[in-house]
Amino acid sequence: MAGKKMGERDGGAQDGAYDEPAAAAPAPAEAPASGISNDSIARLKQLAELRDQGVLTDEEFNAEKQKVLEGA
């Protein structure tokens, strides 16, 4: 440890700032409590994009959305 005074630590943390464990990563997204599967959510997003692009009318979107929500 050339060039360091007695009692100095590498990294410069003097009050234990590096002694605490890193925060845990957030848990992966789960399906909402309502029971809608991730596949259904993906399908609803796809339908919404088609509606937003003008490919589906609001009526077509709502009919398809209802089918997804009913599990059809």
N, C-alpha and C positions, 0 to 999 in steps of 0.2 A: 504494500500500500504506500508506495512512494508518493510524497507530496501531500499526504493527508495527515491532519493532526490526530492525535490520539482521541478516540471517542467519536470521530466523524463516521457517518455511514454513507455508503453509496446511495445515490438517488436523491439525497437532500431532504428526505422527509424526517422531521424532527419530532413530530407529535403523533406518530402512528398512523398517518393518513393512508399508508399503503398496507397496513396490517389487517384491515377489514376485507372480507371476501367480496368479490365483485357481485353486483346485483344479478339475480337470476334472470335469464332471458324470459320474455313473456311467453305464456303458453300458446300453443298453436290455436288458431281459430277453430271453434267447434260449431256444430250446427246449433241454431237458436233453440231455446227451450220449447218452442212451439212444435217441434218435431219435423221441421222442414229440412230435408237433406241438402248436402252441399251440391248434389247434382241438380236438385230443383232450383236452388239459388242461382246456379250457373245458367240454367235454362231461362229463368225469369230475367236475368240480366241480358241474355241474348235477345229475348223477345223485346225488351225495352229498347235495346239498340236498334232493332229493326223498326220499331214504332218511331223512334226519334229520327231515323233516316227516311221515313215516309214509306217504307215498304209495307208496313201494317197500319191499318186504321186503328183508331182507339177501340172500336168495337171488336175488331179481330184480336187486338192485343188482350183486351179484357176476357174474351172467350178462351183464348189459349192460356192465359194466366189462371183462370178458374180450373181448367183441366189439370194444370201442373199442381195447383194447390189441393185438388181432390185426389191426386196420385194417379191420374189416368195416363 
